[in-house]
């Protein structure tokens, strides 16, 4: 009976987290997310353009501008996916700098690598399969660490933020681009209608995958709002933390500096 009670308590104590609106064991979330991105990898860029009307490109431009990246800098692009941010950073750092595109998903990493090589980025970008929660780099390695539309998919955000802080050089900047919370009720209602009624249908029509795009819409709603994320970044030990709302708060760029 004692053994049975111990087993029941252990089972009941199992940690859970969200996968969209579903509740799943913490240890299984990464595999669920991997399945989504394995599915969407080939159509990722096209779907981004369709879903956002191309405005994601402006958001990424603003993200790079706010990073204050300079020639010669070393940049880590976490959850770099198809390489949009990495390409922009690589142009800024030049041949004297370097960009590491890191992603936990092999399919996305391969799409990003092939895309950037086709665009002529050969010398100053490298590619690493890596988990944001356990970045395989030495302390104080990078002038800038960015993560674009990836933090909401991480199981333990506190762990990932601490990991990104660790690999930043003192004085280095963390830049987070992520979907956020619209600050207008009207925008919020229109955004919900679009996210849950149009985006999954686009996913089904263009990518043959309605469920993955339903998850992506749900994951945005489960992500912390601007002020909550600001507090998480401060809790990770970064200072001068601030954020910029874009498109009515549909997306936001958060920034923090390693002291």
HUSULNOR-V171312 format. One record per pair of residues at least 12 apart in sequence whose ideal C-beta (glycine too) atoms are under 10 Angstrom apart, sorted by the first residue. I is the first residue (numbers start at 1). GAP is how many residues later the second one is. D is the distance in whole Angstrom. If there is no record, write none. Layout:
I;GAP;D / I;GAP;D
This chain:
14;12;8 / 14;13;9 / 15;12;8 / 15;140;10 / 15;141;10 / 16;12;9 / 16;13;9 / 17;12;5 / 17;137;10 / 17;138;6 / 17;139;8 / 17;205;9 / 18;134;10 / 18;137;10 / 18;200;8 / 18;201;8 / 18;203;10 / 18;204;5 / 18;205;10 / 19;12;10 / 19;13;5 / 19;14;7 / 19;17;9 / 19;134;9 / 19;136;9 / 19;196;7 / 19;199;8 / 19;200;8 / 19;203;9 / 20;12;9 / 20;13;10 / 20;16;9 / 20;191;9 / 20;192;10 / 20;194;7 / 20;195;4 / 20;196;8 / 20;197;8 / 20;198;3 / 20;199;5 / 20;200;9 / 20;201;8 / 20;202;7 / 21;193;9 / 21;194;9 / 21;196;10 / 21;197;5 / 21;198;9 / 21;200;8 / 21;201;7 / 22;193;9 / 22;196;8 / 24;131;10 / 26;129;6 / 26;130;8 / 27;128;8 / 28;127;9 / 29;124;8 / 29;125;9 / 29;126;5 / 29;127;9 / 30;74;7 / 30;75;10 / 30;101;8 / 30;103;9 / 30;123;9 / 30;124;9 / 30;125;6 / 32;121;10 / 32;123;10 / 32;183;8 / 33;71;8 / 33;72;8 / 33;117;10 / 33;119;10 / 33;120;5 / 33;121;9 / 33;122;8 / 33;182;8 / 33;186;9 / 34;70;7 / 34;71;6 / 34;72;9 / 34;73;8 / 34;74;9 / 34;119;10 / 35;70;10 / 35;176;10 / 35;177;8 / 35;180;9 / 36;69;9 / 36;117;8 / 36;173;9 / 36;175;8 / 36;176;5 / 36;177;9 / 36;178;10 / 36;179;6 / 36;180;7 / 36;183;9 / 37;42;10 / 37;44;8 / 37;66;9 / 37;67;9 / 37;68;4 / 37;69;9 / 37;70;6 / 37;71;5 / 37;72;10 / 37;74;10 / 37;113;10 / 37;116;8 / 37;175;8 / 37;179;10 / 38;67;7 / 38;68;8 / 38;69;5 / 38;70;8 / 38;174;9 / 39;68;9 / 39;164;9 / 39;168;8 / 39;169;9 / 39;170;5 / 39;172;8 / 39;173;5 / 39;174;9 / 39;176;10 / 40;41;10 / 40;65;10 / 40;67;9 / 40;68;9 / 40;71;10 / 40;163;8 / 40;167;6 / 40;169;6 / 40;172;5 / 40;173;8 / 40;175;10 / 40;176;8 / 41;40;8 / 41;41;8 / 41;64;7 / 41;65;9 / 41;66;4 / 41;67;5 / 41;68;9 / 41;69;8 / 41;70;5 / 41;71;9 / 41;166;10 / 42;40;10 / 42;65;8 / 42;66;10 / 42;69;7 / 42;165;8 / 43;68;10 / 43;160;9 / 43;163;6 / 43;164;4 / 43;165;9 / 43;166;8 / 43;169;10 / 44;37;7 / 44;38;5 / 44;40;10 / 44;63;9 / 44;64;7 / 44;67;7 / 44;68;9 / 44;71;10 / 44;163;9 / 45;36;9 / 45;37;5 / 45;38;9 / 45;39;8 / 45;66;8 / 45;67;10 / 45;70;8 / 46;160;7 / 46;161;8 / 47;152;9 / 47;155;7 / 47;156;7 / 47;159;6 / 47;160;6 / 47;162;9 / 47;165;10 / 47;166;8 / 47;169;9 / 48;12;10 / 48;33;9 / 48;34;8 / 48;36;8 / 48;101;9 / 50;148;10 / 50;149;9 / 50;152;6 / 50;153;9 / 50;155;10 / 50;156;7 / 50;157;10 / 51;143;9 / 51;144;9 / 51;147;8 / 51;148;6 / 51;151;6 / 51;152;9 / 51;155;10 / 51;162;8 / 51;165;9 / 51;166;10 / 52;195;9 / 52;198;9 / 52;199;9 / 55;191;8 / 55;192;6 / 55;195;9 / 55;196;9 / 56;28;8 / 56;92;9 / 56;93;8 / 56;121;9 / 56;123;10 / 56;190;10 / 56;191;10 / 56;195;8 / 57;27;7 / 57;31;10 / 58;188;8 / 58;189;9 / 58;193;10 / 59;25;10 / 59;89;8 / 59;90;9 / 59;118;6 / 59;119;10 / 59;120;10 / 59;185;10 / 59;187;5 / 59;188;8 / 59;191;9 / 59;192;5 / 59;193;9 / 59;194;8 / 60;24;5 / 60;25;6 / 60;27;9 / 60;28;6 / 60;86;10 / 60;88;7 / 60;89;9 / 60;117;7 / 60;191;10 / 60;193;10 / 61;23;10 / 61;24;10 / 61;27;7 / 62;115;8 / 62;182;7 / 62;184;6 / 62;189;9 / 62;191;6 / 63;21;10 / 63;22;7 / 63;25;8 / 63;26;10 / 63;83;7 / 63;84;10 / 63;85;7 / 63;112;6 / 63;113;9 / 63;114;4 / 63;115;10 / 63;181;9 / 63;183;9 / 63;188;9 / 63;190;5 / 63;191;10 / 63;192;9 / 64;20;10 / 64;21;7 / 64;23;10 / 64;24;5 / 64;25;6 / 64;27;9 / 64;28;7 / 64;80;9 / 64;82;8 / 64;84;10 / 64;111;8 / 64;113;9 / 64;189;10 / 65;23;9 / 65;27;10 / 65;179;10 / 65;188;9 / 66;107;9 / 66;109;6 / 66;111;9 / 66;176;9 / 66;177;10 / 66;178;7 / 66;187;6 / 66;188;10 / 66;189;6 / 67;18;9 / 67;21;9 / 67;22;8 / 67;25;9 / 67;76;9 / 67;77;5 / 67;78;9 / 67;79;7 / 67;105;10 / 67;106;6 / 67;107;9 / 67;108;5 / 67;186;9 / 67;188;8 / 68;24;10 / 68;75;9 / 68;76;8 / 68;105;7 / 68;107;9 / 68;187;9 / 69;19;9 / 69;20;6 / 69;21;10 / 69;22;10 / 69;23;5 / 69;24;6 / 69;28;8 / 69;30;9 / 69;74;8 / 69;75;6 / 69;77;9 / 69;104;9 / 69;106;9 / 70;22;7 / 70;23;7 / 70;24;9 / 70;26;10 / 70;27;8 / 70;73;8 / 70;74;9 / 71;21;7 / 71;22;6 / 71;23;5 / 71;24;9 / 71;25;6 / 71;26;6 / 72;20;10 / 72;21;6 / 72;22;7 / 72;23;9 / 72;24;4 / 72;25;5 / 72;26;9 / 72;71;9 / 73;16;8 / 73;19;7 / 73;20;5 / 73;21;9 / 73;23;9 / 73;24;5 / 73;25;8 / 73;26;9 / 73;69;8 / 73;70;4 / 73;71;6 / 73;96;10 / 73;99;9 / 73;100;10 / 74;15;10 / 74;19;7 / 74;23;6 / 74;24;5 / 74;25;8 / 74;26;8 / 74;50;10 / 74;67;7 / 74;68;5 / 74;69;5 / 74;70;8 / 74;71;10 / 74;95;8 / 74;98;9 / 75;13;10 / 75;14;5 / 75;15;8 / 75;17;8 / 75;18;6 / 75;22;7 / 75;23;7 / 75;24;5 / 75;25;7 / 75;26;9 / 75;49;10 / 75;50;9 / 75;67;6 / 75;68;7 / 75;69;5 / 75;70;8 / 75;71;7 / 75;97;10 / 75;98;10 / 75;100;10 / 76;13;9 / 76;22;10 / 76;23;8 / 76;24;5 / 76;25;9 / 76;26;6 / 76;52;9 / 76;54;9 / 76;59;8 / 76;61;7 / 76;65;7 / 76;66;5 / 76;67;9 / 76;68;7 / 76;69;5 / 76;70;7 / 76;71;9 / 76;88;8 / 76;91;6 / 76;92;8 / 76;96;10 / 76;98;10 / 77;12;6 / 77;13;9 / 77;22;6 / 77;23;7 / 77;24;5 / 77;25;7 / 77;26;9 / 77;35;9 / 77;48;9 / 77;65;10 / 77;67;9 / 77;68;8 / 77;69;5 / 77;70;8 / 77;71;7 / 77;73;9 / 77;98;10 / 78;22;9 / 78;23;9 / 78;24;5 / 78;25;8 / 78;26;9 / 78;50;10 / 78;52;8 / 78;53;9 / 78;54;5 / 78;57;7 / 78;67;6 / 78;68;7 / 78;69;4 / 78;70;8 / 78;72;6 / 78;73;9 / 78;76;9 / 78;82;8 / 78;85;9 / 78;86;6 / 78;89;9 / 78;96;10 / 78;98;9 / 79;22;9 / 79;23;7 / 79;24;6 / 79;25;7 / 79;26;8 / 79;29;8 / 79;51;9 / 79;52;10 / 79;53;6 / 79;67;9 / 79;68;5 / 79;69;7 / 79;70;7 / 79;71;3 / 79;72;7 / 79;73;10 / 79;74;7 / 79;75;8 / 79;81;9 / 80;19;9 / 80;20;8 / 80;21;4 / 80;22;6 / 80;23;5 / 80;28;8 / 80;29;8 / 80;32;6 / 80;33;10 / 80;36;10 / 80;45;9 / 80;47;8 / 80;48;9 / 80;50;10 / 80;66;8 / 80;67;8 / 80;68;7 / 80;70;8 / 81;20;8 / 81;22;6 / 81;24;8 / 81;26;10 / 81;27;5 / 81;28;8 / 81;30;7 / 81;31;6 / 81;34;10 / 81;67;8 / 81;68;8 / 81;69;7 / 82;19;9 / 82;21;9 / 82;26;7 / 82;27;9 / 82;29;5 / 82;30;5 / 82;31;10 / 82;32;9 / 82;33;6 / 82;34;9 / 83;16;9 / 83;18;6 / 83;20;9 / 83;25;9 / 83;26;9 / 83;28;8 / 83;29;4 / 83;30;8 / 83;31;9 / 83;32;5 / 83;33;5 / 83;34;10 / 83;36;8 / 83;38;8 / 83;42;8 / 83;44;9 / 84;28;9 / 84;31;9 / 84;32;10 / 84;64;7 / 84;65;10 / 84;93;10 / 85;14;9 / 85;16;8 / 85;27;10 / 85;61;6 / 85;62;9 / 85;63;5 / 85;64;9 / 85;90;9 / 85;92;8 / 86;13;5 / 86;14;8 / 86;15;4 / 86;16;9 / 86;26;7 / 86;27;10 / 86;29;10 / 86;30;6 / 86;35;8 / 86;38;10 / 86;39;6 / 86;40;10 / 86;41;9 / 86;60;9 / 86;62;9 / 87;12;9 / 87;14;9 / 87;25;9 / 87;28;8 / 87;29;6 / 87;32;7 / 87;33;10 / 87;34;6 / 87;38;8 / 88;58;10 / 89;12;9 / 89;35;9 / 89;36;9 / 89;55;7 / 89;57;7 / 89;86;10 / 90;26;8 / 90;29;9 / 90;30;10 / 90;31;5 / 90;32;10 / 90;33;9 / 90;34;5 / 90;35;5 / 91;30;9 / 91;33;9 / 92;52;10 / 93;31;6 / 93;32;9 / 93;50;9 / 93;51;9 / 94;29;10 / 94;30;7 / 95;28;6 / 95;29;6 / 96;28;8 / 97;27;6 / 97;46;8 / 97;47;10 / 98;25;9 / 98;26;5 / 98;27;8 / 98;28;7 / 98;44;9 / 99;17;9 / 99;22;8 / 99;25;6 / 99;26;5 / 99;27;8 / 99;28;10 / 99;43;10 / 99;45;9 / 99;47;10 / 100;25;8 / 100;26;5 / 100;27;8 / 100;28;6 / 100;30;9 / 100;35;10 / 100;37;8 / 100;41;9 / 100;42;8 / 100;45;10 / 100;67;10 / 101;12;7 / 101;15;7 / 101;20;9 / 101;24;6 / 101;25;7 / 101;26;5 / 101;27;7 / 101;29;10 / 102;24;9 / 102;25;8 / 102;26;5 / 102;27;8 / 102;28;4 / 102;29;9 / 102;30;8 / 102;33;7 / 102;34;9 / 102;35;9 / 102;43;10 / 102;45;9 / 102;48;10 / 103;24;8 / 103;25;8 / 103;26;7 / 103;27;7 / 103;28;10 / 103;29;9 / 103;47;8 / 104;25;7 / 104;26;7 / 104;27;5 / 104;28;7 / 104;29;9 / 104;30;10 / 104;46;9 / 104;49;9 / 104;50;9 / 105;24;8 / 105;45;10 / 105;48;9 / 106;23;6 / 108;21;10 / 108;42;10 / 109;18;6 / 109;19;8 / 109;20;6 / 109;21;9 / 110;17;9 / 110;19;10 / 112;13;9 / 112;15;7 / 113;12;8 / 113;13;9 / 113;14;5 / 130;33;10 / 131;23;9 / 131;24;9 / 131;28;10 / 131;29;8 / 131;32;8 / 132;13;10 / 132;15;7 / 132;18;7 / 132;19;8 / 132;21;9 / 132;22;5 / 132;23;9 / 132;24;9 / 132;25;9 / 132;27;8 / 132;28;4 / 132;29;9 / 132;31;6 / 132;32;7 / 133;21;7 / 133;22;7 / 133;23;6 / 133;24;9 / 133;25;9 / 133;26;4 / 133;27;5 / 133;28;9 / 133;29;9 / 133;30;6 / 133;31;10 / 134;25;8 / 134;26;9 / 134;29;6 / 135;25;9 / 135;27;10 / 135;28;5 / 135;29;7 / 135;31;7 / 135;32;5 / 136;27;10 / 136;31;9 / 137;26;9 / 137;27;10 / 137;29;8 / 137;30;5 / 138;28;9 / 138;29;7 / 139;26;10 / 139;27;6 / 139;28;7 / 139;29;9 / 139;30;9 / 140;26;8 / 140;27;7 / 140;28;7 / 140;29;5 / 140;30;7 / 140;31;10 / 140;32;8 / 140;118;8 / 141;25;9 / 141;26;5 / 141;27;8 / 141;28;7 / 141;31;9 / 142;22;9 / 142;25;6 / 142;26;6 / 142;27;6 / 142;30;6 / 142;31;9 / 142;32;10 / 142;116;10 / 143;25;8 / 143;26;6 / 143;28;8 / 143;29;5 / 143;30;8 / 144;24;8 / 144;25;9 / 144;28;6 / 144;29;5 / 144;30;8 / 144;31;7 / 145;16;10 / 145;18;9 / 145;19;5 / 145;20;8 / 145;21;10 / 145;22;6 / 145;23;5 / 145;24;10 / 145;27;7 / 145;28;8 / 145;29;5 / 145;30;7 / 145;31;9 / 145;111;10 / 145;113;9 / 146;18;9 / 146;27;9 / 146;28;8 / 146;29;5 / 146;30;8 / 146;31;7 / 146;107;10 / 147;13;8 / 147;14;9 / 147;17;7 / 147;27;8 / 147;28;8 / 147;29;5 / 147;30;7 / 147;31;8 / 147;107;10 / 148;27;8 / 148;28;8 / 148;29;4 / 148;30;8 / 148;103;10 / 148;105;9 / 149;27;10 / 149;28;6 / 149;29;6 / 149;30;7 / 149;67;9 / 149;70;10 / 149;71;9 / 149;102;9 / 150;26;9 / 150;27;9 / 150;28;8 / 151;13;9 / 151;25;6 / 151;26;9 / 151;27;5 / 151;28;10 / 151;72;7 / 151;73;9 / 151;78;8 / 151;81;9 / 151;82;10 / 151;103;9 / 152;26;6 / 152;27;7 / 152;28;10 / 152;64;9 / 152;67;5 / 152;68;7 / 152;69;10 / 152;70;7 / 152;71;4 / 152;72;8 / 152;77;10 / 153;62;9 / 153;63;9 / 153;66;6 / 153;70;9 / 157;66;9 / 157;67;8 / 157;72;8 / 157;75;6 / 157;76;10 / 157;79;9 / 158;74;7 / 158;77;7 / 158;78;7 / 159;77;9 / 160;72;10 / 160;76;9 / 161;13;8 / 161;15;9 / 161;68;9 / 161;71;6 / 161;72;6 / 161;73;10 / 161;74;8 / 161;75;4 / 161;76;9 / 161;77;8 / 161;95;9 / 162;73;9 / 162;74;5 / 162;75;7 / 162;76;10 / 163;73;9 / 164;12;9 / 164;69;10 / 164;72;8 / 164;74;9 / 164;92;10 / 164;94;9 / 165;68;9 / 165;71;5 / 165;72;5 / 165;73;6 / 165;91;8 / 165;92;10 / 165;93;6 / 165;94;10 / 166;70;9 / 166;71;9 / 166;92;9 / 167;91;9 / 168;69;10 / 168;70;8 / 168;88;9 / 168;89;8 / 168;90;4 / 169;89;7 / 170;87;9 / 170;88;6 / 170;89;7 / 171;86;7 / 171;87;7 / 171;88;8 / 172;66;10 / 172;84;10 / 172;85;7 / 172;86;5 / 173;65;9 / 173;67;9 / 173;82;6 / 173;83;7 / 173;84;6 / 173;85;8 / 174;59;7 / 174;62;8 / 174;64;6 / 174;67;9 / 174;80;8 / 174;81;7 / 174;82;5 / 174;83;8 / 174;84;7 / 175;78;7 / 175;79;7 / 175;80;6 / 175;81;8 / 176;53;7 / 176;54;10 / 176;56;10 / 176;57;7 / 176;67;8 / 176;76;8 / 176;77;7 / 176;78;4 / 176;79;8 / 176;80;8 / 177;67;10 / 177;69;9 / 177;74;7 / 177;75;8 / 177;76;5 / 177;77;8 / 178;42;8 / 178;45;6 / 178;46;9 / 178;48;9 / 178;51;7 / 178;65;10 / 178;73;7 / 178;74;7 / 178;75;8 / 178;76;7 / 179;12;9 / 179;16;9 / 179;37;9 / 179;38;9 / 179;40;8 / 179;41;4 / 179;42;9 / 179;44;6 / 179;68;10 / 179;70;10 / 179;71;7 / 179;72;5 / 179;73;8 / 180;40;8 / 180;43;7 / 180;44;9 / 180;45;6 / 180;46;5 / 180;48;10 / 180;49;8 / 180;63;8 / 180;65;7 / 180;66;9 / 180;67;10 / 180;68;10 / 180;69;6 / 180;70;7 / 180;71;6 / 180;72;4 / 180;73;9 / 180;74;9 / 181;39;9 / 181;40;9 / 181;42;8 / 181;43;9 / 181;44;4 / 181;45;6 / 181;46;9 / 181;47;9 / 181;48;10 / 181;64;9 / 181;67;10 / 181;68;6 / 181;69;9 / 181;71;8 / 182;43;10 / 182;63;9 / 182;65;8 / 182;66;5 / 182;67;4 / 182;68;6 / 182;69;10 / 183;42;9 / 183;43;8 / 183;62;7 / 183;65;7 / 183;66;4 / 183;67;10 / 184;64;6 / 184;65;8 / 186;62;9 / 187;60;8 / 187;61;4 / 187;62;7 / 187;63;7 / 188;60;9 / 188;61;8 / 188;62;9 / 190;58;10 / 190;60;10 / 191;26;10 / 191;29;9 / 191;30;10 / 191;56;9 / 191;57;8 / 191;58;9 / 191;59;6 / 192;25;9 / 192;29;8 / 194;23;9 / 194;56;10 / 195;18;9 / 195;19;9 / 195;21;9 / 195;22;4 / 195;23;9 / 195;25;7 / 195;26;8 / 195;55;10 / 196;17;10 / 196;18;8 / 196;21;6 / 196;22;8 / 196;25;9 / 197;20;10 / 198;15;10 / 198;19;10 / 199;14;5 / 199;15;8 / 199;17;7 / 199;18;6 / 199;21;10 / 200;12;9 / 200;13;5 / 200;14;4 / 200;15;9 / 200;16;9 / 200;17;7 / 201;12;8 / 201;13;10 / 203;12;10 / 203;13;8 / 203;14;9 / 220;30;9 / 220;31;10 / 225;24;9 / 225;27;9 / 226;17;5 / 226;18;10 / 226;19;7 / 226;23;7 / 226;26;5 / 226;28;8 / 227;16;9 / 229;12;9 / 229;14;7 / 229;23;8 / 229;25;6 / 230;12;8 / 230;13;6 / 230;22;9 / 230;24;6 / 230;25;10 / 230;26;8 / 232;22;9 / 232;24;10 / 233;21;6 / 233;22;8 / 233;23;5 / 234;22;7 / 236;20;8 / 236;22;9 / 237;19;9 / 237;21;7 / 237;22;8 / 238;16;9 / 238;17;9 / 238;18;3 / 238;19;6 / 238;20;6 / 238;21;8 / 239;17;7 / 239;18;5 / 239;19;8 / 239;20;5 / 240;15;8 / 240;16;7 / 240;17;5 / 240;18;10 / 240;19;9 / 241;13;7 / 241;14;7 / 241;15;4 / 241;16;8 / 242;12;7 / 242;13;6 / 242;14;8 / 242;15;10 / 243;12;7 / 243;13;10
